[in-house]
Amino acid sequence: MDEYITANHDVGKAISLIDEIMKKSNRPILVTLDGRSGTGKSTIAKHIAERLGGVEITADDFWVGGSNEEWDTKSPKEKAEMAIDWKRLRNEVLEPLLAGKPATWYPFDWRVPT
């Protein structure tokens, strides 16, 4: 079942809709948030996970990175495809969790080496 909640919904309503879906399902569900950087996706995801007993997964944990010279030559689509290790995210996190199993992953270390 695919349900879509638009930006016009508030977080409380989103949580209520997700809760309704969870009550109808006997399997784990996946909720995704999409939007530009800095729009509050992580904050909303944290609230949803806390309220409903879920796991917050941020794509930033799977950042691949790259040199600025290479990055600047890429189209927005290419940047989206190369910025995140989508295969690792799927294999290490999404597939185990959706199968009802534990998942373990090591997030990208954003600290700048000194």
Backbone as JSON Lines, residues from 0, in Angstrom:
{"i":0,"aa":"M","n":[0.86,-1.17,0.0],"ca":[0.0,0.0,0.0],"c":[0.9,1.23,0.0]}
{"i":1,"aa":"D","n":[0.7,2.12,-0.94],"ca":[1.46,3.36,-0.99],"c":[0.59,4.5,-0.5]}
{"i":2,"aa":"E","n":[1.09,5.22,0.48],"ca":[0.41,6.4,1.0],"c":[1.37,7.56,0.85]}
{"i":3,"aa":"Y","n":[0.87,8.7,0.46],"ca":[1.72,9.88,0.31],"c":[1.2,10.99,1.2]}
{"i":4,"aa":"I","n":[2.1,11.6,1.92],"ca":[1.76,12.73,2.77],"c":[2.52,13.92,2.21]}
{"i":5,"aa":"T","n":[1.82,14.96,1.86],"ca":[2.47,16.11,1.25],"c":[2.92,17.11,2.3]}
{"i":6,"aa":"A","n":[3.65,18.11,1.85],"ca":[4.16,19.15,2.75],"c":[3.02,19.91,3.42]}
{"i":7,"aa":"N","n":[1.82,19.79,2.91],"ca":[0.68,20.5,3.5],"c":[0.19,19.83,4.79]}
{"i":8,"aa":"H","n":[0.65,18.63,5.06],"ca":[0.26,17.93,6.27],"c":[1.22,18.32,7.4]}
{"i":9,"aa":"D","n":[0.73,18.34,8.62],"ca":[1.64,18.59,9.73],"c":[2.18,17.26,10.26]}
{"i":10,"aa":"V","n":[3.18,17.33,11.11],"ca":[3.83,16.13,11.61],"c":[2.85,15.25,12.39]}
{"i":11,"aa":"G","n":[2.0,15.86,13.18],"ca":[1.02,15.09,13.94],"c":[0.1,14.29,13.04]}
{"i":12,"aa":"K","n":[-0.35,14.89,11.97],"ca":[-1.21,14.18,11.03],"c":[-0.44,13.07,10.33]}
{"i":13,"aa":"A","n":[0.83,13.33,9.99],"ca":[1.65,12.31,9.37],"c":[1.8,11.11,10.3]}
{"i":14,"aa":"I","n":[2.07,11.38,11.57],"ca":[2.21,10.3,12.54],"c":[0.92,9.51,12.66]}
{"i":15,"aa":"S","n":[-0.22,10.2,12.68],"ca":[-1.52,9.5,12.75],"c":[-1.74,8.61,11.54]}
{"i":16,"aa":"L","n":[-1.42,9.11,10.35],"ca":[-1.6,8.32,9.13],"c":[-0.67,7.11,9.12]}
{"i":17,"aa":"I","n":[0.58,7.3,9.54],"ca":[1.52,6.19,9.6],"c":[1.05,5.16,10.62]}
{"i":18,"aa":"D","n":[0.56,5.62,11.75],"ca":[0.05,4.72,12.79],"c":[-1.12,3.89,12.25]}
{"i":19,"aa":"E","n":[-2.01,4.5,11.48],"ca":[-3.13,3.77,10.88],"c":[-2.62,2.68,9.95]}
{"i":20,"aa":"I","n":[-1.63,3.0,9.15],"ca":[-1.06,2.02,8.22],"c":[-0.42,0.88,8.99]}
{"i":21,"aa":"M","n":[0.3,1.21,10.07],"ca":[0.96,0.19,10.88],"c":[-0.05,-0.77,11.5]}
{"i":22,"aa":"K","n":[-1.2,-0.26,11.91],"ca":[-2.23,-1.11,12.53],"c":[-2.82,-2.1,11.53]}
{"i":23,"aa":"K","n":[-2.78,-1.76,10.24],"ca":[-3.34,-2.62,9.2],"c":[-2.32,-3.62,8.66]}
{"i":24,"aa":"S","n":[-1.07,-3.48,9.06],"ca":[-0.01,-4.31,8.5],"c":[0.6,-5.19,9.58]}
{"i":25,"aa":"N","n":[0.97,-6.38,9.2],"ca":[1.68,-7.25,10.13],"c":[3.16,-7.33,9.78]}
{"i":26,"aa":"R","n":[3.6,-6.44,8.9],"ca":[5.0,-6.38,8.47],"c":[5.57,-5.0,8.79]}
{"i":27,"aa":"P","n":[6.88,-4.91,8.88],"ca":[7.49,-3.59,9.04],"c":[7.14,-2.72,7.83]}
{"i":28,"aa":"I","n":[7.03,-1.42,8.06],"ca":[6.76,-0.52,6.95],"c":[7.93,0.45,6.81]}
{"i":29,"aa":"L","n":[8.06,1.0,5.62],"ca":[9.12,1.95,5.32],"c":[8.48,3.3,5.04]}
{"i":30,"aa":"V","n":[8.91,4.31,5.75],"ca":[8.44,5.67,5.55],"c":[9.63,6.48,5.05]}
{"i":31,"aa":"T","n":[9.48,7.15,3.94],"ca":[10.58,7.96,3.4],"c":[10.18,9.41,3.38]}
{"i":32,"aa":"L","n":[11.16,10.26,3.59],"ca":[10.96,11.71,3.53],"c":[11.9,12.24,2.47]}
{"i":33,"aa":"D","n":[11.41,13.12,1.65],"ca":[12.21,13.69,0.57],"c":[12.09,15.2,0.61]}
{"i":34,"aa":"G","n":[13.14,15.87,0.28],"ca":[13.11,17.32,0.23],"c":[14.51,17.89,0.15]}
{"i":35,"aa":"R","n":[14.57,19.17,-0.02],"ca":[15.86,19.86,-0.13],"c":[16.61,19.83,1.2]}
{"i":36,"aa":"S","n":[17.89,20.09,1.13],"ca":[18.72,20.17,2.34],"c":[18.2,21.26,3.25]}
{"i":37,"aa":"G","n":[18.21,20.98,4.55],"ca":[17.84,21.97,5.54],"c":[16.36,22.22,5.71]}
{"i":38,"aa":"T","n":[15.51,21.34,5.16],"ca":[14.07,21.56,5.26],"c":[13.43,20.89,6.47]}
{"i":39,"aa":"G","n":[14.22,20.15,7.25],"ca":[13.69,19.54,8.46],"c":[13.37,18.06,8.36]}
{"i":40,"aa":"K","n":[13.83,17.4,7.32],"ca":[13.53,15.97,7.15],"c":[14.01,15.15,8.34]}
{"i":41,"aa":"S","n":[15.23,15.39,8.77],"ca":[15.79,14.61,9.89],"c":[15.03,14.86,11.18]}
{"i":42,"aa":"T","n":[14.63,16.09,11.41],"ca":[13.86,16.43,12.61],"c":[12.51,15.72,12.6]}
{"i":43,"aa":"I","n":[11.85,15.76,11.46],"ca":[10.55,15.09,11.33],"c":[10.72,13.58,11.49]}
{"i":44,"aa":"A","n":[11.75,13.01,10.86],"ca":[12.0,11.57,10.96],"c":[12.24,11.17,12.41]}
{"i":45,"aa":"K","n":[12.98,12.0,13.14],"ca":[13.24,11.7,14.55],"c":[11.94,11.67,15.35]}
{"i":46,"aa":"H","n":[11.06,12.65,15.12],"ca":[9.77,12.68,15.83],"c":[8.93,11.46,15.49]}
{"i":47,"aa":"I","n":[8.88,11.1,14.23],"ca":[8.09,9.94,13.8],"c":[8.64,8.67,14.45]}
{"i":48,"aa":"A","n":[9.95,8.48,14.38],"ca":[10.57,7.28,14.95],"c":[10.34,7.2,16.46]}
{"i":49,"aa":"E","n":[10.49,8.32,17.16],"ca":[10.28,8.32,18.61],"c":[8.84,7.99,18.98]}
{"i":50,"aa":"R","n":[7.9,8.6,18.27],"ca":[6.48,8.4,18.6],"c":[5.98,7.01,18.26]}
{"i":51,"aa":"L","n":[6.52,6.41,17.2],"ca":[5.97,5.14,16.72],"c":[6.91,3.95,16.93]}
{"i":52,"aa":"G","n":[8.02,4.17,17.63],"ca":[8.94,3.07,17.9],"c":[9.7,2.6,16.68]}
{"i":53,"aa":"G","n":[10.0,3.52,15.8],"ca":[10.71,3.16,14.58],"c":[12.2,3.45,14.66]}
{"i":54,"aa":"V","n":[12.85,3.3,13.54],"ca":[14.28,3.55,13.42],"c":[14.46,4.7,12.43]}
{"i":55,"aa":"E","n":[15.21,5.69,12.85],"ca":[15.52,6.82,11.95],"c":[16.81,6.5,11.22]}
{"i":56,"aa":"I","n":[16.74,6.53,9.92],"ca":[17.9,6.28,9.08],"c":[18.09,7.51,8.21]}
{"i":57,"aa":"T","n":[19.27,8.08,8.24],"ca":[19.53,9.24,7.41],"c":[20.48,8.87,6.28]}
{"i":58,"aa":"A","n":[20.17,9.29,5.09],"ca":[21.03,8.99,3.94],"c":[22.42,9.58,4.12]}
{"i":59,"aa":"D","n":[22.54,10.62,4.94],"ca":[23.87,11.21,5.21],"c":[24.84,10.17,5.76]}
{"i":60,"aa":"D","n":[24.33,9.16,6.44],"ca":[25.19,8.11,6.98],"c":[25.86,7.31,5.87]}
{"i":61,"aa":"F","n":[25.34,7.4,4.66],"ca":[25.83,6.61,3.54],"c":[26.46,7.48,2.46]}
{"i":62,"aa":"W","n":[26.9,8.66,2.87],"ca":[27.57,9.61,1.96],"c":[28.83,8.97,1.41]}
{"i":63,"aa":"V","n":[29.05,9.14,0.13],"ca":[30.23,8.61,-0.53],"c":[31.28,9.69,-0.69]}
{"i":64,"aa":"G","n":[30.81,10.89,-0.99],"ca":[31.75,12.0,-1.16],"c":[32.36,12.03,-2.54]}
{"i":65,"aa":"G","n":[33.35,12.85,-2.69],"ca":[34.03,13.0,-3.96],"c":[34.76,14.33,-3.98]}
{"i":66,"aa":"S","n":[35.6,14.49,-4.96],"ca":[36.36,15.74,-5.04],"c":[35.47,16.86,-5.57]}
{"i":67,"aa":"N","n":[35.77,18.08,-5.18],"ca":[34.99,19.23,-5.64],"c":[35.06,19.39,-7.15]}
{"i":68,"aa":"E","n":[36.22,19.12,-7.73],"ca":[36.36,19.26,-9.19],"c":[35.43,18.3,-9.91]}
{"i":69,"aa":"E","n":[35.4,17.06,-9.44],"ca":[34.53,16.06,-10.05],"c":[33.06,16.41,-9.82]}
{"i":70,"aa":"W","n":[32.73,16.81,-8.61],"ca":[31.36,17.13,-8.23],"c":[30.78,18.24,-9.1]}
{"i":71,"aa":"D","n":[31.57,19.26,-9.33],"ca":[31.1,20.43,-10.08],"c":[30.77,20.12,-11.54]}
{"i":72,"aa":"T","n":[31.27,19.02,-12.07],"ca":[31.01,18.68,-13.47],"c":[29.75,17.84,-13.64]}
{"i":73,"aa":"K","n":[29.14,17.41,-12.54],"ca":[28.0,16.48,-12.61],"c":[26.66,17.2,-12.66]}
{"i":74,"aa":"S","n":[25.7,16.53,-13.3],"ca":[24.33,17.04,-13.33],"c":[23.68,16.75,-11.98]}
{"i":75,"aa":"P","n":[22.54,17.4,-11.66],"ca":[21.86,17.1,-10.4],"c":[21.51,15.61,-10.27]}
{"i":76,"aa":"K","n":[21.09,14.96,-11.34],"ca":[20.75,13.54,-11.3],"c":[22.0,12.72,-10.98]}
{"i":77,"aa":"E","n":[23.11,13.04,-11.64],"ca":[24.35,12.31,-11.38],"c":[24.82,12.51,-9.95]}
{"i":78,"aa":"K","n":[24.67,13.72,-9.44],"ca":[25.06,14.0,-8.05],"c":[24.23,13.16,-7.08]}
{"i":79,"aa":"A","n":[22.92,13.06,-7.33],"ca":[22.05,12.27,-6.46],"c":[22.44,10.8,-6.49]}
{"i":80,"aa":"E","n":[22.8,10.31,-7.66],"ca":[23.18,8.91,-7.79],"c":[24.53,8.6,-7.15]}
{"i":81,"aa":"M","n":[25.45,9.55,-7.21],"ca":[26.8,9.26,-6.72],"c":[27.05,9.7,-5.28]}
{"i":82,"aa":"A","n":[26.21,10.54,-4.73],"ca":[26.46,11.09,-3.39],"c":[26.23,10.06,-2.28]}
{"i":83,"aa":"I","n":[25.29,9.19,-2.48],"ca":[24.9,8.22,-1.46],"c":[25.18,6.81,-1.96]}
{"i":84,"aa":"D","n":[25.68,5.95,-1.09],"ca":[25.9,4.55,-1.43],"c":[24.56,3.83,-1.23]}
{"i":85,"aa":"W","n":[23.7,3.92,-2.24],"ca":[22.35,3.38,-2.15],"c":[22.36,1.86,-1.98]}
{"i":86,"aa":"K","n":[23.33,1.19,-2.6],"ca":[23.41,-0.27,-2.49],"c":[23.72,-0.68,-1.05]}
{"i":87,"aa":"R","n":[24.66,0.01,-0.4],"ca":[24.99,-0.3,0.99],"c":[23.81,-0.01,1.9]}
{"i":88,"aa":"L","n":[23.13,1.1,1.66],"ca":[21.94,1.45,2.45],"c":[20.89,0.35,2.34]}
{"i":89,"aa":"R","n":[20.65,-0.11,1.13],"ca":[19.67,-1.18,0.92],"c":[20.11,-2.47,1.58]}
{"i":90,"aa":"N","n":[21.37,-2.89,1.35],"ca":[21.84,-4.18,1.85],"c":[22.02,-4.22,3.36]}
{"i":91,"aa":"E","n":[22.6,-3.17,3.93],"ca":[22.91,-3.18,5.36],"c":[21.75,-2.78,6.26]}
{"i":92,"aa":"V","n":[20.8,-2.0,5.7],"ca":[19.76,-1.44,6.57],"c":[18.35,-1.82,6.13]}
{"i":93,"aa":"L","n":[17.97,-1.4,4.95],"ca":[16.57,-1.57,4.54],"c":[16.13,-3.02,4.45]}
{"i":94,"aa":"E","n":[16.91,-3.85,3.76],"ca":[16.5,-5.25,3.61],"c":[16.42,-5.98,4.95]}
{"i":95,"aa":"P","n":[17.43,-5.85,5.82],"ca":[17.28,-6.54,7.12],"c":[16.09,-6.02,7.93]}
{"i":96,"aa":"L","n":[15.92,-4.71,8.02],"ca":[14.82,-4.17,8.82],"c":[13.47,-4.58,8.27]}
{"i":97,"aa":"L","n":[13.31,-4.53,6.96],"ca":[12.03,-4.91,6.37],"c":[11.75,-6.41,6.51]}
{"i":98,"aa":"A","n":[12.8,-7.19,6.74],"ca":[12.64,-8.62,6.98],"c":[12.45,-8.91,8.47]}
{"i":99,"aa":"G","n":[12.38,-7.84,9.29],"ca":[12.19,-8.02,10.73],"c":[13.46,-8.41,11.46]}
{"i":100,"aa":"K","n":[14.62,-8.18,10.85],"ca":[15.9,-8.53,11.44],"c":[16.63,-7.25,11.89]}
{"i":101,"aa":"P","n":[17.6,-7.4,12.78],"ca":[18.38,-6.22,13.18],"c":[19.29,-5.76,12.05]}
{"i":102,"aa":"A","n":[19.62,-4.49,12.07],"ca":[20.52,-3.92,11.08],"c":[21.62,-3.14,11.8]}
{"i":103,"aa":"T","n":[22.8,-3.22,11.25],"ca":[23.93,-2.49,11.8],"c":[24.65,-1.8,10.65]}
{"i":104,"aa":"W","n":[24.98,-0.53,10.84],"ca":[25.73,0.19,9.82],"c":[26.63,1.2,10.49]}
{"i":105,"aa":"Y","n":[27.65,1.58,9.77],"ca":[28.6,2.56,10.27],"c":[28.44,3.84,9.46]}
{"i":106,"aa":"P","n":[28.01,4.91,10.14],"ca":[27.76,6.17,9.42],"c":[29.05,6.83,8.93]}
{"i":107,"aa":"F","n":[28.9,7.59,7.89],"ca":[30.01,8.39,7.37],"c":[30.51,9.31,8.47]}
{"i":108,"aa":"D","n":[31.81,9.44,8.6],"ca":[32.41,10.3,9.61],"c":[32.62,11.69,9.02]}
{"i":109,"aa":"W","n":[31.8,12.65,9.45],"ca":[31.82,13.99,8.87],"c":[32.89,14.87,9.46]}
{"i":110,"aa":"R","n":[33.61,14.38,10.48],"ca":[34.65,15.22,11.09],"c":[35.77,15.45,10.1]}
{"i":111,"aa":"V","n":[36.26,16.67,10.09],"ca":[37.37,17.03,9.23],"c":[38.65,16.59,9.92]}
{"i":112,"aa":"P","n":[39.51,15.84,9.22],"ca":[40.76,15.41,9.86],"c":[41.62,16.63,10.24]}
{"i":113,"aa":"T","n":[42.27,16.53,11.39],"ca":[43.12,17.65,11.82],"c":[44.58,17.29,11.7]}
